Amino acid sequence: MINYHLLTGYFEGYEDAPFAITYTKPSGWYGHTALTQEALSPTVDRHVAASYFELADSPVIYAQADTASFTVPGARFHIGIHDESGTAKAHQLVPALRPMMEAIQDFTGDLPSKDYHFLFYFVANEHVNLFGQIGLGSALEHNHSSLYFFGQPYDTTFRNVIYIGAHEYYHTWTPLSIHSEHIDDFNFDVPNMSQHLWLYEGVTDYLAGLTISQYDLNSYTSLDIALAGAMETAKKRRPVSFTESSVDIVKANNLEWLDKILQLTNYYERGELIAFYLDAYLMERSQGRMRLQQVMQQLAQQYGHGRPFSDATFLDDLTAMTYPEVRELLARYVEGEELPPCEEYFEKMGWDYTPKGSRYPAYGDILFTVDRETDKFLVYRAKKDVLGLKKGDTILRVNGEPFVRGDDYSRLFRTVLRPEANAEITLEVNRGGETLTLTGRATRKLKVEYDRIENTANPTEEQLAFRKYFLTPSSGGGAAPDVRDSPGQQE
């Protein structure tokens, strides 16, 4: 696995020169990369880059050939992997990545990169010691590829890659396409950093979670889960101005280094909260005619490849695309140190936000997973429960009602996992082919381990309408259907 920044270093004065790299390799090995390449012989390849930027932007994995590809209209995507254990295969990732890219294509209206490579390196368990865990689960974005460094796959559906895969691909929007002059003409030797890391990481992460929720992708992480995690992390970080700290992020001495490492996640977390708040505000203010999605489309059209925005005036330019009131929000939450009051929109969405450390009544420490073939719920974990559940039980009925994914499952889901104190419940489960009836009373008191967001038990019609409208896809960056029924105040 090769990153050319590390392999070659930086060639000052040769930024615009073409490069050719010749590899001597074992027979049968293949270079997974977005670079143009040709086989000179069974053991010699040559890769070609038009400039240093293209070279540094194009990592490569050399290994036994294991590739797959798929298309969405007008675009082709390639998958190349190396699994040290030999268990994961490239074709197994297609069912996870294809629906993701179909959703992103619908969301963006026009994919920024239409010939794109997903490069995966899976590390064998025996190589994952204390220090070997550093970097696992990480990924890096590039214009025509993204590189993933993971531990051994634990899910044969690979749905764990969807969120991070969407995040990395959305980077082809920003900062790889939409960015300031400091990034467009980047000084590799003496970096002059942009003020807008909140846009490059926070908005990107938000778009990934929003797409997964709007298009019901089979991912472990959805928008509500991501926002809950963002709330928990952002509250722990030292308040800083995002514009000031972003410029200063690489200027550090030894005493500042650890603090800046901790602050780095804040651009993702607080940045994601800013994106959510801005999106909800725009939807409400415009009666559904404007979303952050449309603003990003407009930014892509105005500041696409080769047309960088002004770092100093970007917030004013962004305001000009939306409403004058947005400038005050950006002043408080981007230039200033405040957390946006996302709880206001959680309440309008019919979402209950529960901070870490709260206690709640329960039948036990229970988790479910979904059988995607049957849409039925399976017990994944059951600890200290009063019902006698076992891992692998299939939940058939809750208080006599069928328990499958559908319009009403969230209400029944909450009935099981978020009961009132001392509430009674009856479950019918299938265990090894036998149907059992289990009953119990919610007498356990569990502590919330992580911040979480859940659907309100009895939402109002207004909350349901706001949530449904917010999570309805609006294809190609256009307005969501039936604007007349959208929430918000009349202008």
C-alpha positions in Angstrom: 0.0 0.0 0.0 1.8 3.1 -1.3 1.2 6.8 -0.6 3.4 8.8 -2.9 3.7 11.7 -0.5 5.6 9.3 1.8 7.4 7.3 -1.0 8.7 10.2 -3.1 8.5 13.2 -0.9 7.9 16.6 -2.5 9.7 17.8 -5.7 10.0 21.5 -5.4 9.9 23.2 -8.8 8.5 20.1 -10.5 4.9 20.5 -9.5 3.6 20.7 -13.1 6.0 18.1 -14.5 4.7 14.7 -15.7 5.9 11.6 -13.9 6.3 8.0 -14.9 6.8 5.3 -12.3 8.0 1.8 -13.2 7.3 -1.1 -10.9 8.9 -4.5 -10.9 6.4 -6.9 -9.4 5.8 -10.6 -8.9 3.9 -12.2 -11.7 0.1 -12.1 -11.0 0.3 -9.0 -9.0 -1.8 -5.9 -10.0 -1.6 -2.2 -9.2 -4.9 -1.0 -7.8 -4.9 2.7 -8.6 -6.7 5.5 -10.4 -3.5 6.3 -12.3 -3.1 5.4 -16.0 -1.0 2.2 -16.2 0.3 -0.3 -18.7 1.8 -3.7 -18.4 5.3 -3.6 -20.0 5.7 -7.3 -19.2 4.2 -9.9 -16.8 6.6 -8.5 -14.1 6.9 -4.8 -15.1 4.2 -2.1 -15.0 4.4 1.6 -15.7 2.1 4.2 -14.1 1.8 7.7 -15.6 0.8 11.0 -13.8 0.4 14.3 -15.5 1.7 16.3 -12.5 3.0 16.0 -9.0 -0.5 16.7 -7.8 -2.0 13.8 -9.7 0.8 11.6 -8.5 0.3 12.5 -4.8 -3.5 12.3 -5.3 -3.3 8.6 -6.5 -2.4 5.9 -3.9 -1.8 2.4 -5.1 -2.2 -1.1 -3.6 0.0 -3.8 -5.2 -1.1 -7.3 -4.5 -2.6 -10.4 -6.2 -5.3 -9.1 -8.5 -8.7 -9.0 -6.8 -11.0 -6.5 -8.5 -14.6 -5.9 -9.2 -16.5 -3.1 -10.8 -20.0 -1.8 -11.3 -21.8 1.0 -13.1 -24.4 3.6 -12.3 -25.8 5.6 -15.3 -22.9 7.5 -16.8 -20.2 6.4 -14.3 -18.1 3.4 -13.5 -16.7 2.4 -10.1 -13.8 0.0 -9.5 -13.0 -2.0 -6.3 -9.6 -3.3 -5.6 -8.7 -5.1 -2.3 -6.0 -6.9 -0.5 -7.1 -9.0 2.5 -4.1 -10.4 4.4 -6.3 -13.3 5.6 -7.6 -14.0 2.1 -11.2 -14.2 3.2 -12.7 -10.9 1.8 -13.2 -10.6 -1.9 -13.7 -7.5 -4.1 -17.0 -8.7 -5.5 -18.5 -9.0 -2.0 -18.4 -5.2 -1.6 -20.5 -4.5 -4.7 -23.9 -5.0 -3.0 -22.9 -2.4 -0.4 -21.2 0.1 -2.6 -23.5 0.1 -5.6 -26.7 1.2 -3.7 -24.6 3.8 -2.0 -23.4 5.3 -5.3 -26.9 5.2 -6.8 -28.1 7.2 -3.8 -25.3 9.7 -4.0 -25.9 10.1 -7.8 -29.5 10.9 -7.1 -28.6 13.2 -4.3 -26.0 15.2 -6.1 -27.7 15.2 -9.5 -24.3 14.9 -11.2 -21.5 12.8 -9.8 -18.3 14.8 -9.5 -16.1 11.8 -10.3 -17.4 9.4 -12.9 -14.4 6.9 -13.0 -13.6 6.1 -9.4 -11.7 3.5 -7.5 -12.3 2.1 -4.0 -9.1 0.7 -2.6 -9.3 -1.5 0.5 -6.5 -3.0 2.7 -7.7 -5.5 5.4 -5.2 -6.3 8.1 -5.1 -9.8 9.5 -6.0 -10.1 13.2 -2.6 -11.5 14.2 -1.0 -8.2 13.0 -3.3 -6.0 15.2 -1.5 -5.5 18.4 -1.7 -2.4 20.7 0.3 -0.2 18.3 -1.0 -2.0 15.2 -4.5 -0.7 15.9 -3.3 2.9 15.1 -5.1 4.0 11.9 -7.4 1.0 11.6 -10.8 2.1 10.4 -9.3 5.1 8.7 -9.7 6.3 5.1 -8.3 9.0 2.9 -10.1 10.8 0.0 -8.7 11.6 -3.4 -10.2 13.0 -6.6 -10.6 9.6 -8.3 -10.1 7.1 -5.5 -10.4 6.6 -1.8 -8.2 4.4 0.3 -9.4 2.3 3.3 -7.3 0.7 6.0 -9.4 -1.7 8.0 -9.2 -4.7 10.3 -10.7 -8.0 9.4 -14.3 -7.8 8.0 -16.8 -8.7 10.7 -19.9 -8.4 8.5 -20.3 -10.3 5.2 -22.6 -7.6 3.9 -19.9 -5.0 4.4 -22.6 -2.5 5.5 -19.9 -1.0 7.9 -18.2 0.5 4.9 -21.2 2.5 3.6 -21.0 5.5 6.0 -17.3 6.0 5.6 -17.5 5.2 1.9 -20.2 7.9 1.4 -18.1 10.3 3.5 -15.0 9.8 1.3 -16.9 10.1 -1.9 -18.6 13.3 -0.8 -15.1 14.7 -0.5 -15.1 14.8 -4.3 -17.6 17.7 -3.7 -15.6 19.4 -1.0 -12.7 20.0 -0.6 -11.5 18.3 -3.8 -13.8 20.4 -6.0 -15.3 23.1 -3.8 -12.5 24.8 -2.0 -10.6 28.0 -1.4 -7.6 29.4 -3.2 -5.3 28.1 -0.4 -6.2 24.5 -1.3 -6.4 25.1 -5.1 -2.8 26.3 -5.1 -1.6 24.3 -2.1 1.9 24.9 -0.9 3.2 21.4 0.1 6.3 22.8 1.7 4.8 25.7 3.8 1.0 25.0 4.1 -1.3 28.0 4.2 -4.4 26.4 5.6 -8.0 27.4 4.8 -10.4 28.7 7.4 -13.1 26.3 6.4 -12.2 22.8 7.6 -15.8 22.8 9.1 -17.1 22.7 5.5 -14.6 20.2 4.2 -15.2 17.7 7.0 -18.3 18.6 9.0 -20.6 19.2 6.0 -19.2 16.1 4.2 -19.9 13.9 7.2 -23.4 15.3 7.5 -24.2 14.6 3.9 -23.1 11.0 4.3 -25.5 10.5 7.2 -28.3 12.3 5.5 -28.0 10.3 2.3 -28.0 7.0 4.3 -31.2 8.0 6.1 -33.0 9.5 3.2 -32.3 6.5 0.9 -32.6 3.8 3.7 -29.2 2.4 3.0 -28.2 -0.7 4.9 -25.6 0.9 7.1 -24.8 0.6 10.8 -24.8 4.4 11.0 -27.8 6.7 10.2 -28.2 10.4 10.6 -29.7 10.3 14.1 -26.9 8.0 15.3 -24.3 10.3 13.7 -25.8 13.4 15.2 -26.0 11.8 18.7 -22.3 10.9 18.5 -21.5 14.4 17.3 -23.4 15.9 20.2 -21.5 13.8 22.7 -18.1 14.6 21.3 -18.6 18.3 20.5 -19.7 19.0 24.1 -16.3 17.6 25.4 -14.1 19.8 23.2 -12.7 23.2 24.2 -14.7 26.0 22.6 -12.8 27.5 19.7 -13.5 29.7 16.7 -13.6 27.3 13.7 -12.2 29.8 11.3 -9.3 30.8 13.5 -8.4 27.3 14.7 -8.7 25.9 11.1 -6.0 28.3 9.8 -3.8 27.4 12.8 -4.3 23.6 12.8 -0.8 22.6 11.5 1.1 25.3 13.4 2.0 23.5 16.6 4.7 22.9 19.1 5.0 19.9 21.3 2.7 21.3 24.0 0.0 22.1 21.5 0.1 18.8 19.5 -2.2 16.7 21.7 -4.8 19.5 22.0 -4.9 19.9 18.2 -5.3 16.1 17.7 -8.3 16.2 20.1 -9.7 19.3 18.4 -9.4 17.7 14.9 -12.4 15.5 15.5 -14.4 18.7 16.4 -14.4 19.8 12.8 -16.3 16.6 12.0 -18.6 16.6 15.0 -19.4 20.2 15.7 -19.1 20.8 11.9 -21.8 18.1 11.4 -24.1 19.8 13.9 -23.6 23.2 12.1 -24.5 21.5 8.8 -27.6 19.9 10.3 -28.8 23.1 12.0 -28.2 25.1 8.8 -30.0 22.5 6.7 -33.0 22.5 9.0 -33.0 26.3 9.3 -33.0 26.7 5.5 -35.8 24.1 5.0 -38.0 25.8 7.6 -37.1 29.4 6.5 -37.8 28.6 2.8 -40.8 26.3 3.4 -38.9 23.5 1.9 -37.7 25.2 -1.3 -34.1 25.4 -0.1 -32.0 22.8 1.6 -28.2 22.5 2.2 -28.3 20.0 -0.7 -29.3 22.8 -3.2 -26.7 25.1 -1.7 -24.0 22.5 -2.2 -25.2 22.1 -5.8 -24.9 25.8 -6.4 -21.4 25.9 -4.8 -20.3 23.1 -7.1 -21.5 25.0 -10.1 -20.0 28.3 -9.0 -16.7 27.0 -7.5 -16.1 23.7 -9.2 -12.6 22.5 -10.4 -10.4 25.4 -11.2 -12.7 28.1 -9.7 -11.8 28.4 -6.0 -13.7 30.6 -3.7 -12.1 33.4 -1.6 -11.2 32.0 1.8 -11.8 35.5 3.4 -15.2 36.2 1.9 -16.7 32.6 1.7 -19.1 33.1 4.6 -20.5 36.2 2.9 -20.7 34.5 -0.4 -22.6 31.6 1.2 -25.0 34.0 2.9 -25.7 35.6 -0.5 -26.8 32.2 -1.8 -29.3 31.8 1.1 -30.8 34.5 3.4 -29.3 37.5 5.2 -30.1 35.9 8.6 -27.7 33.1 7.8 -24.7 35.4 8.3 -25.5 35.8 12.0 -25.7 32.0 12.4 -22.3 31.6 10.7 -20.8 34.3 12.9 -22.0 32.6 16.0 -21.3 28.9 15.2 -18.4 29.0 12.6 -16.5 32.2 13.4 -17.7 32.1 17.0 -17.4 29.4 19.7 -21.0 28.5 20.2 -22.6 25.0 19.6 -25.7 25.4 17.5 -28.9 24.7 19.5 -29.7 21.5 17.5 -32.2 20.4 20.2 -34.7 22.9 18.8 -34.8 21.0 15.6 -34.6 17.6 17.2 -37.9 18.5 19.0 -39.5 19.7 15.7 -38.4 16.4 14.1 -40.1 14.4 16.8 -36.7 13.1 18.1 -35.9 12.6 21.8 -32.3 13.5 22.6 -30.9 11.7 25.7 -27.4 12.7 27.0 -24.9 10.2 28.2 -25.4 9.2 31.8 -29.2 9.4 31.9 -31.0 6.4 33.3 -34.1 4.8 31.8 -36.4 1.9 32.5 -35.9 -1.2 30.5 -36.6 -4.9 30.2 -32.9 -5.4 30.0 -29.8 -4.6 27.9 -31.2 -5.7 24.6 -30.0 -5.1 21.0 -31.5 -6.2 17.7 -30.2 -6.7 14.2 -32.3 -7.1 11.0 -32.5 -10.1 8.7 -32.5 -8.3 5.4 -34.1 -11.3 3.6 -37.1 -11.5 5.9 -37.1 -8.0 7.4 -37.5 -9.6 10.8 -35.6 -8.6 13.9 -33.1 -10.9 15.5 -31.8 -10.6 19.1 -28.2 -9.6 18.9 -27.6 -9.0 22.6 -29.7 -9.8 25.7 -28.1 -9.1 29.1 -29.8 -8.8 32.5 -33.1 -9.0 30.8 -36.3 -10.0 32.6 -37.8 -11.7 29.5 -35.4 -14.6 29.1 -34.3 -13.7 25.5 -31.3 -15.4 23.9 -29.1 -14.3 21.1 -30.4 -15.4 17.8 -34.1 -15.3 18.8 -36.4 -14.1 16.0 -39.0 -11.6 17.3 -42.3 -12.6 15.8 -44.9 -10.5 17.7 -44.9 -7.7 20.2 -48.1 -7.6 22.3 -49.8 -9.6 19.6 -48.7 -7.4 16.7 -46.3 -8.6 13.9 -42.8 -7.2 14.4 -41.2 -6.6 11.0 -39.7 -3.6 9.2 -42.4 -1.3 7.9 -44.5 1.8 8.6 -45.2 0.8 12.2 -42.1 -1.0 13.3 -40.5 2.0 15.0 -43.5 2.3 17.4 -43.1 -1.4 18.3 -39.3 -1.1 18.4 -39.7 1.6 21.0 -42.3 -0.5 22.9 -39.6 -3.1 23.5 -36.5 -0.9 24.0 -37.9 2.3 25.6 -40.8 1.3 27.8 -42.4 3.3 30.6 -41.4 2.2 34.1 -43.1 -1.1 35.1 -44.7 -1.5 31.7 -45.7 -5.1 30.8 -44.9 -6.8 27.5 -45.5 -10.1 25.8 -43.2 -11.3 23.0 -43.5 -14.2 20.7 -40.2 -15.4 19.5 -38.8 -18.2 17.3 -36.0 -20.1 18.9 -34.6 -23.0 17.0 -37.9 -23.6 15.2 -40.0 -23.4 18.3 -42.4 -20.6 19.1 -42.1 -19.3 22.6 -44.1 -16.7 24.5 -42.1 -14.5 26.9 -43.5 -11.9 29.3 -42.0 -9.4 31.7 -42.2 -6.0 33.4 -39.8 -3.1 32.8 -38.1 -3.1 36.2 -34.5 -2.7 35.1 -32.8 0.7 35.3 -30.1 1.1 32.6 -27.6 3.9 32.2 -27.2 5.6 28.8 -23.7 4.8 27.7 -23.7 7.2 24.7 -25.7 10.2 23.7 -28.6 9.0 21.6 -31.5 10.3 19.5 -34.7 8.3 19.2 -38.2 8.8 17.7 -40.6 10.4 20.2 -43.1 8.0 21.6 -46.2 10.0 20.6 -45.2 12.5 18.0 -47.6 15.2 16.9 -48.8 15.5 13.3 -46.5 18.5 12.8 -43.5 16.6 14.1 -44.2 13.6 11.8 -44.6 16.0 8.8 -41.4 17.8 9.6 -39.5 14.5 10.0 -40.9 13.0 6.9 -40.2 16.0 4.8 -36.7 16.4 6.1 -35.9 12.7 5.3 -37.6 12.7 1.9 -35.0 12.5 -0.9 -35.1 15.4 -3.4 -33.5 14.0 -6.5 -30.8 15.9 -8.3 -30.6 18.7 -5.8 -34.1 19.9 -6.6 -36.9 20.6 -4.1 -38.5 17.7 -2.3 -42.0 16.8 -3.6 -45.1 18.8 -2.7 -43.6 22.0 -1.4 -47.0 23.3 -0.4 -47.2 20.8 2.5 -43.7 21.5 3.8 -43.3 22.8 7.4 -42.2 26.4 8.2 -43.5 29.9 8.6 -45.0 31.9 5.8 -42.6 34.5 4.5 
